[in-house]
Amino acid sequence: MNRWVDHKAVTWFRRSCDGSALSLGVARSIVHGTFLIATLVTSFSALAQLPITILRPTGLMKLFPWSFYDQLLTPSGMFIFKSVMVVSLLLSTAGLFTSVSTKLSLVLVVFYQGLVRSFGHFNHDEMLAVYLLVVLAFVPCGDQFSLDHWNKRRQPNEPKLAYCYPVLLMQLLMAWVYFSSALVKLRVAGLKYLSPDNFPVLAIIHSLDNLHDTSFQPG
């Protein structure tokens, strides 16, 4: 019985896990490239305009002394921070020094997210992408579709499972995040959330509200 269950589990996993070194490399480029574009169009100097007295570090952010934030939250400090972040994301997007650049990009993105939240702004818009950064930082995502692969001129030498399971894990993360989000909406609002009268309200909130994170101006 146990052998039959194990065989069924292995068969299901092999059918569900159809990733490859190429698909993992493409996923790395897309995820890190998205953060790169977002970083380039974001004004870090605007964050330095906020008074440090309203900063309330959360979690691990409390380990940094206030003198560190005094130096960071200045126009020059934020310019240096943004420059390092852009270079790291550029390297990880292109797949150069992938093993190091993906981990550095993860640390910098998480630190930036924590810095913004320390000013009292909390949301979950980027959590899925941050989860994907965590996965990509610890898997061989630079073996194909990367400058590292182009420089070495050799085929990926890891077992296929090393490329399959990260792709499957990212798929499961995406499915779970969107499923749980929909579940919360239905739990709070019930089936009325799907009412035709509710759609115009949601469109106005997400398109015309200039204080919304995902403000879509053409809407």
Biotite code that builds the C-alpha atoms (Angstrom):
import biotite.structure as struc

atoms = struc.array([
    struc.Atom([0.000, 0.000, 0.000], chain_id="A", res_id=1, res_name="MET", atom_name="CA", element="C"),
    struc.Atom([2.765, 2.438, 0.944], chain_id="A", res_id=2, res_name="ASN", atom_name="CA", element="C"),
    struc.Atom([4.635, 1.650, -2.264], chain_id="A", res_id=3, res_name="ARG", atom_name="CA", element="C"),
    struc.Atom([1.480, 2.321, -4.295], chain_id="A", res_id=4, res_name="TRP", atom_name="CA", element="C"),
    struc.Atom([0.952, 5.664, -2.530], chain_id="A", res_id=5, res_name="VAL", atom_name="CA", element="C"),
    struc.Atom([4.603, 6.612, -3.035], chain_id="A", res_id=6, res_name="ASP", atom_name="CA", element="C"),
    struc.Atom([4.390, 5.677, -6.714], chain_id="A", res_id=7, res_name="HIS", atom_name="CA", element="C"),
    struc.Atom([1.219, 7.753, -7.173], chain_id="A", res_id=8, res_name="LYS", atom_name="CA", element="C"),
    struc.Atom([2.813, 10.722, -5.389], chain_id="A", res_id=9, res_name="ALA", atom_name="CA", element="C"),
    struc.Atom([5.951, 10.528, -7.548], chain_id="A", res_id=10, res_name="VAL", atom_name="CA", element="C"),
    struc.Atom([3.835, 10.209, -10.699], chain_id="A", res_id=11, res_name="THR", atom_name="CA", element="C"),
    struc.Atom([1.719, 13.229, -9.736], chain_id="A", res_id=12, res_name="TRP", atom_name="CA", element="C"),
    struc.Atom([4.815, 15.265, -8.936], chain_id="A", res_id=13, res_name="PHE", atom_name="CA", element="C"),
    struc.Atom([6.474, 14.443, -12.236], chain_id="A", res_id=14, res_name="ARG", atom_name="CA", element="C"),
    struc.Atom([3.343, 15.357, -14.170], chain_id="A", res_id=15, res_name="ARG", atom_name="CA", element="C"),
    struc.Atom([2.830, 18.603, -12.263], chain_id="A", res_id=16, res_name="SER", atom_name="CA", element="C"),
    struc.Atom([6.481, 19.633, -12.195], chain_id="A", res_id=17, res_name="CYS", atom_name="CA", element="C"),
    struc.Atom([7.381, 20.352, -15.805], chain_id="A", res_id=18, res_name="ASP", atom_name="CA", element="C"),
    struc.Atom([9.861, 23.165, -15.192], chain_id="A", res_id=19, res_name="GLY", atom_name="CA", element="C"),
    struc.Atom([13.321, 23.411, -16.683], chain_id="A", res_id=20, res_name="SER", atom_name="CA", element="C"),
    struc.Atom([16.502, 25.439, -16.313], chain_id="A", res_id=21, res_name="ALA", atom_name="CA", element="C"),
    struc.Atom([15.257, 27.715, -19.087], chain_id="A", res_id=22, res_name="LEU", atom_name="CA", element="C"),
    struc.Atom([11.850, 28.366, -17.515], chain_id="A", res_id=23, res_name="SER", atom_name="CA", element="C"),
    struc.Atom([13.494, 29.002, -14.145], chain_id="A", res_id=24, res_name="LEU", atom_name="CA", element="C"),
    struc.Atom([15.886, 31.481, -15.732], chain_id="A", res_id=25, res_name="GLY", atom_name="CA", element="C"),
    struc.Atom([13.041, 33.273, -17.504], chain_id="A", res_id=26, res_name="VAL", atom_name="CA", element="C"),
    struc.Atom([11.130, 33.484, -14.206], chain_id="A", res_id=27, res_name="ALA", atom_name="CA", element="C"),
    struc.Atom([14.207, 35.023, -12.536], chain_id="A", res_id=28, res_name="ARG", atom_name="CA", element="C"),
    struc.Atom([14.533, 37.616, -15.258], chain_id="A", res_id=29, res_name="SER", atom_name="CA", element="C"),
    struc.Atom([10.839, 38.559, -15.130], chain_id="A", res_id=30, res_name="ILE", atom_name="CA", element="C"),
    struc.Atom([10.585, 38.818, -11.337], chain_id="A", res_id=31, res_name="VAL", atom_name="CA", element="C"),
    struc.Atom([13.831, 40.747, -10.846], chain_id="A", res_id=32, res_name="HIS", atom_name="CA", element="C"),
    struc.Atom([13.153, 42.840, -13.947], chain_id="A", res_id=33, res_name="GLY", atom_name="CA", element="C"),
    struc.Atom([9.787, 43.885, -12.526], chain_id="A", res_id=34, res_name="THR", atom_name="CA", element="C"),
    struc.Atom([11.452, 45.111, -9.333], chain_id="A", res_id=35, res_name="PHE", atom_name="CA", element="C"),
    struc.Atom([14.139, 46.820, -11.417], chain_id="A", res_id=36, res_name="LEU", atom_name="CA", element="C"),
    struc.Atom([11.575, 48.815, -13.407], chain_id="A", res_id=37, res_name="ILE", atom_name="CA", element="C"),
    struc.Atom([9.648, 49.686, -10.245], chain_id="A", res_id=38, res_name="ALA", atom_name="CA", element="C"),
    struc.Atom([12.858, 50.892, -8.588], chain_id="A", res_id=39, res_name="THR", atom_name="CA", element="C"),
    struc.Atom([13.869, 53.020, -11.575], chain_id="A", res_id=40, res_name="LEU", atom_name="CA", element="C"),
    struc.Atom([10.527, 54.861, -11.703], chain_id="A", res_id=41, res_name="VAL", atom_name="CA", element="C"),
    struc.Atom([10.288, 55.347, -7.925], chain_id="A", res_id=42, res_name="THR", atom_name="CA", element="C"),
    struc.Atom([11.566, 58.563, -6.390], chain_id="A", res_id=43, res_name="SER", atom_name="CA", element="C"),
    struc.Atom([13.707, 57.544, -3.433], chain_id="A", res_id=44, res_name="PHE", atom_name="CA", element="C"),
    struc.Atom([14.560, 61.181, -2.782], chain_id="A", res_id=45, res_name="SER", atom_name="CA", element="C"),
    struc.Atom([10.879, 61.791, -2.002], chain_id="A", res_id=46, res_name="ALA", atom_name="CA", element="C"),
    struc.Atom([11.195, 59.291, 0.849], chain_id="A", res_id=47, res_name="LEU", atom_name="CA", element="C"),
    struc.Atom([14.090, 61.340, 2.210], chain_id="A", res_id=48, res_name="ALA", atom_name="CA", element="C"),
    struc.Atom([11.766, 64.347, 2.450], chain_id="A", res_id=49, res_name="GLN", atom_name="CA", element="C"),
    struc.Atom([9.830, 62.699, 5.276], chain_id="A", res_id=50, res_name="LEU", atom_name="CA", element="C"),
    struc.Atom([10.936, 63.646, 8.797], chain_id="A", res_id=51, res_name="PRO", atom_name="CA", element="C"),
    struc.Atom([12.797, 60.863, 10.531], chain_id="A", res_id=52, res_name="ILE", atom_name="CA", element="C"),
    struc.Atom([10.822, 61.564, 13.700], chain_id="A", res_id=53, res_name="THR", atom_name="CA", element="C"),
    struc.Atom([7.808, 59.710, 12.241], chain_id="A", res_id=54, res_name="ILE", atom_name="CA", element="C"),
    struc.Atom([9.905, 56.626, 11.446], chain_id="A", res_id=55, res_name="LEU", atom_name="CA", element="C"),
    struc.Atom([8.843, 53.573, 13.458], chain_id="A", res_id=56, res_name="ARG", atom_name="CA", element="C"),
    struc.Atom([11.162, 50.662, 12.568], chain_id="A", res_id=57, res_name="PRO", atom_name="CA", element="C"),
    struc.Atom([9.455, 47.274, 12.625], chain_id="A", res_id=58, res_name="THR", atom_name="CA", element="C"),
    struc.Atom([10.820, 43.768, 13.073], chain_id="A", res_id=59, res_name="GLY", atom_name="CA", element="C"),
    struc.Atom([14.492, 43.397, 12.159], chain_id="A", res_id=60, res_name="LEU", atom_name="CA", element="C"),
    struc.Atom([14.602, 47.079, 11.223], chain_id="A", res_id=61, res_name="MET", atom_name="CA", element="C"),
    struc.Atom([14.928, 47.785, 14.947], chain_id="A", res_id=62, res_name="LYS", atom_name="CA", element="C"),
    struc.Atom([18.410, 46.257, 14.941], chain_id="A", res_id=63, res_name="LEU", atom_name="CA", element="C"),
    struc.Atom([19.790, 49.258, 13.045], chain_id="A", res_id=64, res_name="PHE", atom_name="CA", element="C"),
    struc.Atom([20.784, 52.251, 15.206], chain_id="A", res_id=65, res_name="PRO", atom_name="CA", element="C"),
    struc.Atom([19.115, 55.624, 14.688], chain_id="A", res_id=66, res_name="TRP", atom_name="CA", element="C"),
    struc.Atom([22.429, 57.055, 13.494], chain_id="A", res_id=67, res_name="SER", atom_name="CA", element="C"),
    struc.Atom([22.172, 54.694, 10.506], chain_id="A", res_id=68, res_name="PHE", atom_name="CA", element="C"),
    struc.Atom([18.724, 56.044, 9.586], chain_id="A", res_id=69, res_name="TYR", atom_name="CA", element="C"),
    struc.Atom([19.968, 59.610, 10.086], chain_id="A", res_id=70, res_name="ASP", atom_name="CA", element="C"),
    struc.Atom([22.551, 59.009, 7.357], chain_id="A", res_id=71, res_name="GLN", atom_name="CA", element="C"),
    struc.Atom([20.264, 56.942, 5.127], chain_id="A", res_id=72, res_name="LEU", atom_name="CA", element="C"),
    struc.Atom([17.241, 59.254, 5.049], chain_id="A", res_id=73, res_name="LEU", atom_name="CA", element="C"),
    struc.Atom([19.052, 62.055, 3.275], chain_id="A", res_id=74, res_name="THR", atom_name="CA", element="C"),
    struc.Atom([19.029, 62.866, -0.476], chain_id="A", res_id=75, res_name="PRO", atom_name="CA", element="C"),
    struc.Atom([22.576, 61.536, -0.875], chain_id="A", res_id=76, res_name="SER", atom_name="CA", element="C"),
    struc.Atom([21.929, 58.481, 1.296], chain_id="A", res_id=77, res_name="GLY", atom_name="CA", element="C"),
    struc.Atom([18.809, 57.504, -0.637], chain_id="A", res_id=78, res_name="MET", atom_name="CA", element="C"),
    struc.Atom([20.598, 58.115, -3.946], chain_id="A", res_id=79, res_name="PHE", atom_name="CA", element="C"),
    struc.Atom([23.369, 55.700, -2.945], chain_id="A", res_id=80, res_name="ILE", atom_name="CA", element="C"),
    struc.Atom([20.830, 53.157, -1.693], chain_id="A", res_id=81, res_name="PHE", atom_name="CA", element="C"),
    struc.Atom([18.831, 53.352, -4.925], chain_id="A", res_id=82, res_name="LYS", atom_name="CA", element="C"),
    struc.Atom([21.987, 53.081, -7.041], chain_id="A", res_id=83, res_name="SER", atom_name="CA", element="C"),
    struc.Atom([23.143, 49.928, -5.227], chain_id="A", res_id=84, res_name="VAL", atom_name="CA", element="C"),
    struc.Atom([19.649, 48.474, -5.513], chain_id="A", res_id=85, res_name="MET", atom_name="CA", element="C"),
    struc.Atom([19.465, 49.214, -9.251], chain_id="A", res_id=86, res_name="VAL", atom_name="CA", element="C"),
    struc.Atom([22.883, 47.653, -9.910], chain_id="A", res_id=87, res_name="VAL", atom_name="CA", element="C"),
    struc.Atom([21.999, 44.536, -7.918], chain_id="A", res_id=88, res_name="SER", atom_name="CA", element="C"),
    struc.Atom([18.631, 44.102, -9.640], chain_id="A", res_id=89, res_name="LEU", atom_name="CA", element="C"),
    struc.Atom([20.239, 44.721, -13.025], chain_id="A", res_id=90, res_name="LEU", atom_name="CA", element="C"),
    struc.Atom([22.794, 41.964, -12.385], chain_id="A", res_id=91, res_name="LEU", atom_name="CA", element="C"),
    struc.Atom([20.177, 39.508, -11.129], chain_id="A", res_id=92, res_name="SER", atom_name="CA", element="C"),
    struc.Atom([17.842, 40.305, -14.033], chain_id="A", res_id=93, res_name="THR", atom_name="CA", element="C"),
    struc.Atom([20.618, 39.706, -16.564], chain_id="A", res_id=94, res_name="ALA", atom_name="CA", element="C"),
    struc.Atom([21.841, 36.657, -14.660], chain_id="A", res_id=95, res_name="GLY", atom_name="CA", element="C"),
    struc.Atom([25.357, 37.848, -13.926], chain_id="A", res_id=96, res_name="LEU", atom_name="CA", element="C"),
    struc.Atom([26.948, 36.574, -10.695], chain_id="A", res_id=97, res_name="PHE", atom_name="CA", element="C"),
    struc.Atom([23.502, 35.108, -10.165], chain_id="A", res_id=98, res_name="THR", atom_name="CA", element="C"),
    struc.Atom([24.179, 33.246, -6.942], chain_id="A", res_id=99, res_name="SER", atom_name="CA", element="C"),
    struc.Atom([25.291, 36.454, -5.215], chain_id="A", res_id=100, res_name="VAL", atom_name="CA", element="C"),
    struc.Atom([23.186, 39.074, -7.012], chain_id="A", res_id=101, res_name="SER", atom_name="CA", element="C"),
    struc.Atom([19.864, 37.296, -6.404], chain_id="A", res_id=102, res_name="THR", atom_name="CA", element="C"),
    struc.Atom([20.546, 37.097, -2.661], chain_id="A", res_id=103, res_name="LYS", atom_name="CA", element="C"),
    struc.Atom([21.694, 40.710, -2.518], chain_id="A", res_id=104, res_name="LEU", atom_name="CA", element="C"),
    struc.Atom([18.607, 41.839, -4.424], chain_id="A", res_id=105, res_name="SER", atom_name="CA", element="C"),
    struc.Atom([16.412, 39.932, -1.980], chain_id="A", res_id=106, res_name="LEU", atom_name="CA", element="C"),
    struc.Atom([18.036, 41.619, 1.029], chain_id="A", res_id=107, res_name="VAL", atom_name="CA", element="C"),
    struc.Atom([17.816, 45.096, -0.509], chain_id="A", res_id=108, res_name="LEU", atom_name="CA", element="C"),
    struc.Atom([14.195, 44.703, -1.616], chain_id="A", res_id=109, res_name="VAL", atom_name="CA", element="C"),
    struc.Atom([13.118, 43.387, 1.787], chain_id="A", res_id=110, res_name="VAL", atom_name="CA", element="C"),
    struc.Atom([14.987, 46.226, 3.499], chain_id="A", res_id=111, res_name="PHE", atom_name="CA", element="C"),
    struc.Atom([13.327, 48.797, 1.226], chain_id="A", res_id=112, res_name="TYR", atom_name="CA", element="C"),
    struc.Atom([9.897, 47.277, 1.871], chain_id="A", res_id=113, res_name="GLN", atom_name="CA", element="C"),
    struc.Atom([10.555, 47.415, 5.609], chain_id="A", res_id=114, res_name="GLY", atom_name="CA", element="C"),
    struc.Atom([11.731, 51.018, 5.356], chain_id="A", res_id=115, res_name="LEU", atom_name="CA", element="C"),
    struc.Atom([8.543, 52.119, 3.616], chain_id="A", res_id=116, res_name="VAL", atom_name="CA", element="C"),
    struc.Atom([6.404, 50.219, 6.131], chain_id="A", res_id=117, res_name="ARG", atom_name="CA", element="C"),
    struc.Atom([8.271, 51.869, 8.986], chain_id="A", res_id=118, res_name="SER", atom_name="CA", element="C"),
    struc.Atom([6.576, 55.127, 7.998], chain_id="A", res_id=119, res_name="PHE", atom_name="CA", element="C"),
    struc.Atom([3.196, 53.576, 8.757], chain_id="A", res_id=120, res_name="GLY", atom_name="CA", element="C"),
    struc.Atom([2.270, 52.443, 5.248], chain_id="A", res_id=121, res_name="HIS", atom_name="CA", element="C"),
    struc.Atom([1.186, 48.793, 5.316], chain_id="A", res_id=122, res_name="PHE", atom_name="CA", element="C"),
    struc.Atom([-0.107, 46.780, 2.379], chain_id="A", res_id=123, res_name="ASN", atom_name="CA", element="C"),
    struc.Atom([0.388, 43.396, 0.764], chain_id="A", res_id=124, res_name="HIS", atom_name="CA", element="C"),
    struc.Atom([0.692, 44.330, -2.907], chain_id="A", res_id=125, res_name="ASP", atom_name="CA", element="C"),
    struc.Atom([4.277, 43.136, -3.345], chain_id="A", res_id=126, res_name="GLU", atom_name="CA", element="C"),
    struc.Atom([4.224, 40.094, -1.050], chain_id="A", res_id=127, res_name="MET", atom_name="CA", element="C"),
    struc.Atom([3.865, 37.526, -3.832], chain_id="A", res_id=128, res_name="LEU", atom_name="CA", element="C"),
    struc.Atom([6.836, 38.994, -5.709], chain_id="A", res_id=129, res_name="ALA", atom_name="CA", element="C"),
    struc.Atom([8.887, 39.040, -2.492], chain_id="A", res_id=130, res_name="VAL", atom_name="CA", element="C"),
    struc.Atom([8.073, 35.355, -1.926], chain_id="A", res_id=131, res_name="TYR", atom_name="CA", element="C"),
    struc.Atom([9.283, 34.622, -5.457], chain_id="A", res_id=132, res_name="LEU", atom_name="CA", element="C"),
    struc.Atom([12.513, 36.512, -4.727], chain_id="A", res_id=133, res_name="LEU", atom_name="CA", element="C"),
    struc.Atom([13.079, 34.259, -1.719], chain_id="A", res_id=134, res_name="VAL", atom_name="CA", element="C"),
    struc.Atom([12.647, 31.129, -3.834], chain_id="A", res_id=135, res_name="VAL", atom_name="CA", element="C"),
    struc.Atom([14.887, 32.393, -6.639], chain_id="A", res_id=136, res_name="LEU", atom_name="CA", element="C"),
    struc.Atom([17.665, 33.411, -4.249], chain_id="A", res_id=137, res_name="ALA", atom_name="CA", element="C"),
    struc.Atom([18.340, 29.808, -3.203], chain_id="A", res_id=138, res_name="PHE", atom_name="CA", element="C"),
    struc.Atom([17.910, 27.809, -6.416], chain_id="A", res_id=139, res_name="VAL", atom_name="CA", element="C"),
    struc.Atom([20.099, 27.451, -9.554], chain_id="A", res_id=140, res_name="PRO", atom_name="CA", element="C"),
    struc.Atom([18.150, 30.038, -11.560], chain_id="A", res_id=141, res_name="CYS", atom_name="CA", element="C"),
    struc.Atom([21.190, 31.254, -13.489], chain_id="A", res_id=142, res_name="GLY", atom_name="CA", element="C"),
    struc.Atom([22.047, 28.011, -15.309], chain_id="A", res_id=143, res_name="ASP", atom_name="CA", element="C"),
    struc.Atom([20.192, 29.169, -18.417], chain_id="A", res_id=144, res_name="GLN", atom_name="CA", element="C"),
    struc.Atom([18.822, 32.419, -19.842], chain_id="A", res_id=145, res_name="PHE", atom_name="CA", element="C"),
    struc.Atom([21.609, 34.304, -18.099], chain_id="A", res_id=146, res_name="SER", atom_name="CA", element="C"),
    struc.Atom([24.955, 35.920, -18.762], chain_id="A", res_id=147, res_name="LEU", atom_name="CA", element="C"),
    struc.Atom([26.517, 33.377, -16.411], chain_id="A", res_id=148, res_name="ASP", atom_name="CA", element="C"),
    struc.Atom([25.389, 30.567, -18.731], chain_id="A", res_id=149, res_name="HIS", atom_name="CA", element="C"),
    struc.Atom([26.571, 32.478, -21.792], chain_id="A", res_id=150, res_name="TRP", atom_name="CA", element="C"),
    struc.Atom([30.004, 33.095, -20.262], chain_id="A", res_id=151, res_name="ASN", atom_name="CA", element="C"),
    struc.Atom([30.524, 29.494, -19.141], chain_id="A", res_id=152, res_name="LYS", atom_name="CA", element="C"),
    struc.Atom([29.208, 27.992, -22.395], chain_id="A", res_id=153, res_name="ARG", atom_name="CA", element="C"),
    struc.Atom([28.096, 24.809, -20.705], chain_id="A", res_id=154, res_name="ARG", atom_name="CA", element="C"),
    struc.Atom([24.827, 23.007, -20.202], chain_id="A", res_id=155, res_name="GLN", atom_name="CA", element="C"),
    struc.Atom([23.087, 22.910, -16.797], chain_id="A", res_id=156, res_name="PRO", atom_name="CA", element="C"),
    struc.Atom([24.493, 20.068, -14.731], chain_id="A", res_id=157, res_name="ASN", atom_name="CA", element="C"),
    struc.Atom([21.960, 19.977, -11.898], chain_id="A", res_id=158, res_name="GLU", atom_name="CA", element="C"),
    struc.Atom([19.333, 17.202, -11.672], chain_id="A", res_id=159, res_name="PRO", atom_name="CA", element="C"),
    struc.Atom([16.076, 18.104, -13.393], chain_id="A", res_id=160, res_name="LYS", atom_name="CA", element="C"),
    struc.Atom([14.353, 18.160, -10.001], chain_id="A", res_id=161, res_name="LEU", atom_name="CA", element="C"),
    struc.Atom([16.500, 21.161, -9.007], chain_id="A", res_id=162, res_name="ALA", atom_name="CA", element="C"),
    struc.Atom([14.807, 23.201, -11.739], chain_id="A", res_id=163, res_name="TYR", atom_name="CA", element="C"),
    struc.Atom([11.363, 21.620, -11.551], chain_id="A", res_id=164, res_name="CYS", atom_name="CA", element="C"),
    struc.Atom([10.472, 22.057, -7.908], chain_id="A", res_id=165, res_name="TYR", atom_name="CA", element="C"),
    struc.Atom([11.207, 25.833, -7.737], chain_id="A", res_id=166, res_name="PRO", atom_name="CA", element="C"),
    struc.Atom([8.905, 26.408, -10.729], chain_id="A", res_id=167, res_name="VAL", atom_name="CA", element="C"),
    struc.Atom([6.190, 24.290, -9.113], chain_id="A", res_id=168, res_name="LEU", atom_name="CA", element="C"),
    struc.Atom([6.693, 26.092, -5.788], chain_id="A", res_id=169, res_name="LEU", atom_name="CA", element="C"),
    struc.Atom([6.268, 29.496, -7.449], chain_id="A", res_id=170, res_name="MET", atom_name="CA", element="C"),
    struc.Atom([3.133, 28.269, -9.207], chain_id="A", res_id=171, res_name="GLN", atom_name="CA", element="C"),
    struc.Atom([1.711, 27.068, -5.891], chain_id="A", res_id=172, res_name="LEU", atom_name="CA", element="C"),
    struc.Atom([2.574, 30.399, -4.243], chain_id="A", res_id=173, res_name="LEU", atom_name="CA", element="C"),
    struc.Atom([0.751, 32.317, -6.976], chain_id="A", res_id=174, res_name="MET", atom_name="CA", element="C"),
    struc.Atom([-2.281, 30.042, -6.748], chain_id="A", res_id=175, res_name="ALA", atom_name="CA", element="C"),
    struc.Atom([-2.402, 30.257, -2.949], chain_id="A", res_id=176, res_name="TRP", atom_name="CA", element="C"),
    struc.Atom([-2.017, 34.056, -2.792], chain_id="A", res_id=177, res_name="VAL", atom_name="CA", element="C"),
    struc.Atom([-4.818, 34.734, -5.256], chain_id="A", res_id=178, res_name="TYR", atom_name="CA", element="C"),
    struc.Atom([-7.033, 31.999, -3.825], chain_id="A", res_id=179, res_name="PHE", atom_name="CA", element="C"),
    struc.Atom([-6.640, 33.272, -0.255], chain_id="A", res_id=180, res_name="SER", atom_name="CA", element="C"),
    struc.Atom([-7.267, 36.852, -1.404], chain_id="A", res_id=181, res_name="SER", atom_name="CA", element="C"),
    struc.Atom([-10.497, 35.819, -3.088], chain_id="A", res_id=182, res_name="ALA", atom_name="CA", element="C"),
    struc.Atom([-11.469, 33.750, -0.057], chain_id="A", res_id=183, res_name="LEU", atom_name="CA", element="C"),
    struc.Atom([-11.054, 36.759, 2.257], chain_id="A", res_id=184, res_name="VAL", atom_name="CA", element="C"),
    struc.Atom([-13.199, 38.927, -0.016], chain_id="A", res_id=185, res_name="LYS", atom_name="CA", element="C"),
    struc.Atom([-15.951, 36.327, -0.053], chain_id="A", res_id=186, res_name="LEU", atom_name="CA", element="C"),
    struc.Atom([-15.700, 35.846, 3.716], chain_id="A", res_id=187, res_name="ARG", atom_name="CA", element="C"),
    struc.Atom([-16.053, 39.567, 4.384], chain_id="A", res_id=188, res_name="VAL", atom_name="CA", element="C"),
    struc.Atom([-18.480, 40.635, 1.672], chain_id="A", res_id=189, res_name="ALA", atom_name="CA", element="C"),
    struc.Atom([-20.081, 37.349, 0.688], chain_id="A", res_id=190, res_name="GLY", atom_name="CA", element="C"),
    struc.Atom([-21.487, 36.876, -2.784], chain_id="A", res_id=191, res_name="LEU", atom_name="CA", element="C"),
    struc.Atom([-22.384, 40.573, -2.843], chain_id="A", res_id=192, res_name="LYS", atom_name="CA", element="C"),
    struc.Atom([-18.773, 41.202, -3.830], chain_id="A", res_id=193, res_name="TYR", atom_name="CA", element="C"),
    struc.Atom([-19.643, 39.706, -7.235], chain_id="A", res_id=194, res_name="LEU", atom_name="CA", element="C"),
    struc.Atom([-22.688, 41.920, -7.605], chain_id="A", res_id=195, res_name="SER", atom_name="CA", element="C"),
    struc.Atom([-22.731, 43.993, -10.840], chain_id="A", res_id=196, res_name="PRO", atom_name="CA", element="C"),
    struc.Atom([-23.334, 47.084, -8.712], chain_id="A", res_id=197, res_name="ASP", atom_name="CA", element="C"),
    struc.Atom([-20.015, 46.530, -6.954], chain_id="A", res_id=198, res_name="ASN", atom_name="CA", element="C"),
    struc.Atom([-17.839, 46.493, -10.083], chain_id="A", res_id=199, res_name="PHE", atom_name="CA", element="C"),
    struc.Atom([-18.193, 50.230, -10.894], chain_id="A", res_id=200, res_name="PRO", atom_name="CA", element="C"),
    struc.Atom([-17.226, 51.030, -7.298], chain_id="A", res_id=201, res_name="VAL", atom_name="CA", element="C"),
    struc.Atom([-14.096, 48.861, -7.521], chain_id="A", res_id=202, res_name="LEU", atom_name="CA", element="C"),
    struc.Atom([-13.200, 50.407, -10.879], chain_id="A", res_id=203, res_name="ALA", atom_name="CA", element="C"),
    struc.Atom([-13.430, 53.912, -9.417], chain_id="A", res_id=204, res_name="ILE", atom_name="CA", element="C"),
    struc.Atom([-11.366, 52.990, -6.364], chain_id="A", res_id=205, res_name="ILE", atom_name="CA", element="C"),
    struc.Atom([-8.576, 51.326, -8.349], chain_id="A", res_id=206, res_name="HIS", atom_name="CA", element="C"),
    struc.Atom([-8.516, 53.732, -11.288], chain_id="A", res_id=207, res_name="SER", atom_name="CA", element="C"),
    struc.Atom([-9.431, 57.221, -10.127], chain_id="A", res_id=208, res_name="LEU", atom_name="CA", element="C"),
    struc.Atom([-8.301, 57.295, -6.504], chain_id="A", res_id=209, res_name="ASP", atom_name="CA", element="C"),
    struc.Atom([-5.023, 59.243, -6.584], chain_id="A", res_id=210, res_name="ASN", atom_name="CA", element="C"),
    struc.Atom([-4.088, 57.940, -3.137], chain_id="A", res_id=211, res_name="LEU", atom_name="CA", element="C"),
    struc.Atom([-4.291, 54.266, -4.169], chain_id="A", res_id=212, res_name="HIS", atom_name="CA", element="C"),
    struc.Atom([-1.044, 52.318, -4.642], chain_id="A", res_id=213, res_name="ASP", atom_name="CA", element="C"),
    struc.Atom([-2.136, 50.828, -7.952], chain_id="A", res_id=214, res_name="THR", atom_name="CA", element="C"),
    struc.Atom([-3.626, 54.032, -9.295], chain_id="A", res_id=215, res_name="SER", atom_name="CA", element="C"),
    struc.Atom([-4.213, 53.482, -13.024], chain_id="A", res_id=216, res_name="PHE", atom_name="CA", element="C"),
    struc.Atom([-4.419, 56.964, -14.506], chain_id="A", res_id=217, res_name="GLN", atom_name="CA", element="C"),
    struc.Atom([-5.656, 56.040, -18.021], chain_id="A", res_id=218, res_name="PRO", atom_name="CA", element="C"),
    struc.Atom([-8.708, 54.527, -16.338], chain_id="A", res_id=219, res_name="GLY", atom_name="CA", element="C"),
])
